[in-house]
Amino acid sequence: MPTTDNQVPRQLDQQARRTEGEGEGEGGARKRRRRRIRIAILLLLGSPISWVGYRLIAEHTKLQGSWQVLPATGEPIVGQGASPEVTLTWPRFWVNPFLNPKQLNVVRGLSGRGDGVWKYIYRWDGDRIQFFEASPGLARPTSFDPNQEIVIEPGSSGGAWGLGYLERPKRR
């Protein structure tokens, strides 16, 4: 449909109002400004949250799988009682990589001895992990000092603790 001369100025006027925010009704520019502010706030708030999630997932992924348990000397046990292997799978373990030292909790056993959540502190030593563990009934260790005071949790009769290393098993 062809436009008449008096329709062209009206179309230009409507287009000018839309670009100024008046075409959306009163406060159109204000609505766009609010929308931009909301988007900026979501981006600012979402970034740290996504970084925390990324760090947690990355640490879980790095720890997941089979590990050979080494004594505090860090040397593999050879012979008949060779170093045992453990497998970490989520949700049987969870980490807090934001603390110093990092914390690891592992659910061990389904029945009998060793049931419950074992509390660890750990740190990366190259490709290996140095850990200090405490069984259920003991408080989490606070350092890698083997002479630190072991705290028994209230209502518990004690437990076991130990210092060692985890290393990926060598494939033959």
Helices and strands as residue ranges (DSSP letters): H 7-20, H 28-63, E 65-70, E 85-88, E 93-96, E 102-108, E 116-125, E 128-134, E 161-167
